[in-house]
Amino acid sequence: MGDANAPWFLRLYSWRMTTSHWTEIRVETWTQLVEVLHSPPLVDQRREEGDHYRSPFIFRGVQDAGWELATSFQRLDTSGSRAGIERALLRSFRKYARSGTFDGASDWYVLAVAQHNGLPTRCLDWTSAPLVATHFATSTNDHAAADAAIWCLDTRAVRDHLSAPPVRAAIHSQYAWLFDTRMLESAFATLWDFDKAHPPSEHSLVIWEPPSIDGRIQNQNGLFTVASDPEVSQHKLLASLAEKVPDAVFKITIAASAKPMIRDMLDLNNFTERMLFPGLPGLCDWLKRRYSRAW
């Protein structure tokens, strides 16, 4: 079950999954969830930052704990060369967007806008805010009978153990844990240059802070993970990372029975569609849920 000196929640709720090697922590109340999300190793005190409590982790909430970490592009039902289809999707997105939308824009900027607007891409959405991830894990009752989950990923481990040499050199030169758009553009002029920097048997996973296109990304503390091949499974990459680096990946499973209470506590703390999706659609989604008997 783990170290006897570990925090209480790791002693009582964690076990090592034999198939994926990451630690799964099951919580059954709001109190347990808050404790887990705000305790070591997910949050610790950083002396080099003035004794502030910081987290090197990013988070992703899913409504069904049984779902794998699959991108929208991987879920796209299509045939033929998937690398070619990805290029066609992005080329057409750029071409048919309103005139002037992408004049002079890099592939990385176009990719960010595409992901943000629902085009199938190789990006996977994450956040640096754990309660934002909790919102997405409990935002509807479409999967009320299923346990939900919050995935937790250590950015340092991704940088140091899931990056090919050219990628690792690019991020270390900036003394950073993750990439921003300018760093990616400087290191890899196009998305295809990023792919070509890797031999067929070697892949990188990068964590990317996209440009603040609108209030949604800003309010959600949004981040993307991007692999160096559109077909590679990020789920498998993180499983391989968990084998190399203990506690680099956590999966917090939220018991289905706890989801309504956790949803209510999030609403009380203003983690709602109205805050996370600024504008009339987010307001409507919040009101629809607020005045429904279903959460």
N, C-alpha and C positions, 0 to 999 in steps of 0.2 A: 504493500500500500504506500510505501514511501518513507521518507526520513521522519523520525519521531520528533524532530525539532521543527518540522515544516509547519506553516500556518494551519489553523484548525480545519479550514475548508479543504486543504489538500489531504490532510489525514483522514477526513471523514468521507469526502465525496469523490476522490480521484482514483482512477485506475489506468493502467497502461494498456492501450489497445494492441492486441497481438498482430493485427493486420496492417496498421498504419504507424504504430509506434509513438503517436502523440498522446498527450495526457488529456483525458476527458474528465470534466468536472460537472457533475449533475447538481442542479440547484432546484429547490422546490418552493422557495419563498422569495419575495422581493428583498428581504433582509439578507438572505444568503447571497443573492446575486450582487447586491451593492458591495458586500464584503469582498467577494471574489474579485470584482472589477477594480477595486480600489486598494488592493493589498499586494505585497510582493508575490510573485515576480512581475506581475502586470504593471504595478506602480512601485517605484522606490524613490528614495531620497538621494539626490545628486549633489554631492558636495562641490563638484566643479561648477555647478550652476547656482551656487549660493544657498545650498541646503533646501532647495525647492523639491517638491515631489513631482516627478516626471515619469512618463512612460515611453519606452522605446517601441511599444506595440501599436499595431493598427488592428482594426476590428471590422468584421463583416457579419451582419445578422441575416439569418435565413429562417423562413417560416416553418420549414420541415427539416428536422435534424438528419433525416435520411438522405437529403440532397447532397450530391458531390459539388465541389467547387468547379463549375463548368461555365465558360464564357457564353455569351449570346451567340457568337459565331460558331462555337462548337455545337450548339443546340440547333443551328440552322439546318433544315432538311434540304440537302442539295446533293448534286453529284458532280463528278469531274474533279479537276485540280482545285483543291481548296485554296491553295496559295493564289492561284489565278483568279478565283472567285473573290477573294478578299481584295485584290487589286482592282477588280472591276467594280466592286461595291464602292470603294473609296474614290475611284476615278469618277464614277457616275454621280456620287454625292457632291463632289466638288463641281462637276460640270453643270448639274441641274439646280444647284442652289441659286438663290437670287443673285443677279449680276453684281459683282463687286464684293460678295461675301468673303471670298477667300483669296482675293488679289494679294499676291506676295506671301501668302501664309504657308508655313511649313507643313510637311506631312503630319508632324506631331500635333500641331494646332488643329488641323482638319480631323485627325483621329479623335481628339478630345471632344470636339463639337459633335462628331458623329455618335460617339458613345453617349454623350449627354442627351442626345435627341432620339435615341432608340434604334439607331442602325446597328445590326449585328457586327460586333468587333471582337478583337482578341483581348480586350480590356476586361478586367474584373473590378467591380466597385468595392472600395473599402472606406473607412473613416478613421480619423485619429481620435474620435470621441466615442467612448464605449456606450454611452446611453443613446447616442444616435443609432448605433448598430442595434441596440435593444429595441428601439422604435421599429426598425425594419423587420425585426424578428417577430414582432407582435402587432403589426399595423392593421391586419385584417383577421377575421375569424374564418377565412376560407379553408384553413388547415387546423381547425380548432382541436381536433382529436389527436393531432400529431405533436410530439415534442418539437420545440424550436431549438435553434442553436446560435451561438455567437462564436465565430472563429477569431482567434487572436494570433497575430503573427509578429515576431520580433524583427524589426527592420534591420538591426545590426547583423543578425544571422543571415538574412537574405543578402545583404551587401557583401558579407565576407565569405559566404559558402554557396551562393547560387548565382554567382557572376563569373562569366568567362574573363580571362585576363584583360582584354581591352575595355570591358565594361567596368571591371573592378578598378582599373587604373583611372578611368574617367571620373568615377565618383570619389575615389580617395584623393585625387588631385584637388577636389573642391572641399575636402574635410566635411563631407556630408553623409547622412544616413540614407537619403533618398534623392532622386532626381527632380529638378523642376524642368520646365519646358526649354528654357534657354540652355541648360546643361546638356539635355538630350540633343538639341539642334546643333550644338557646338561639337559634340562627340560623334554624332551620326546624322548626317545631313538629311537622310531619308529613312523611312522605316525599313526599306530594303537594304540599305547600308548596315543597319543594325542587325538584320538577319544574316547578311553575308559575312559579318565579323565572326561568325561561329561555324566551326566544322559541323558536319551532319550529326555527329554523335554527341555534341555538346550544346547545352542550352543555358540561357540566362533567364532569370526572372528579375525584373526591375520594379521598384516602387516609384511611382511618378505622381508628383503633385501637379495636377493640370492647371491651366490658367483659370482665373475666376471669371468665367464666362457670364455668370449671372448670380443672383442671390442664393440659388439652390446650392451650388457648389460651396459658396462661402459659409452658409449656415450649417451645412452638413459636414464641414471639414473634410470634403471629399478627396479621395486618393484613388489611383488605379494601380493594379499590378498588370504588367505586360510581359509576355514571354517572347523569346526570340524566334518563335515559329508559331504561326497561327493555329497549327494542328496539335501542338504539344499540350498535354493535360497539366494544368496548374495544380490540380489535386495530387497528381503523381509527383510533381516537382516538390510540393510541400511535404509529401510523405518521405521523399528521399532526404529532404532537409531535416526532418524530425529524427531520422535514423542517425544522422551525423551529429546533430546538436540537440542535446536534451533540453526540453522546455523551450524550444524555439517556436513551437506551434501548440496552442491549446484549443480545445473545443469545449465550450461551455454549453451543456445541454440544459434547456429550460423545460421542466416538466409541463406537459400540456395543462395539468390542473392549475398551474401557477400563472398561466398566461393572462387570464382576465384581471387578476390583482396587479400584476406587473404593468399591464396596459393602463390601469387606472392611476397607478403611481407615476407613470410617465406623463400622463395628462396633467396631473396635479403639479408637475415640475416643468410644464410647458414644452415637453418634447412631443410636439404634435405636427400634423400636416400644415397647420396654419403658420408655424414657425419654420419648418424645414423646407416647405415649398411655397415661398412668398408669391402672392398673386391670387387671383380668383379661383383657379382650379384647386389649389391647396386649401383655401378657405372652405370651398364646397365639400371637399373630402372630409375635412375636420368636422364640419357641421353635420354631415350625413352620418358620421360615426357617433358623434356626440348625442344626437337625438334618436339613435337607434337602440333597441334593446340589446342587440348584439354589439360587442365591443368593436 
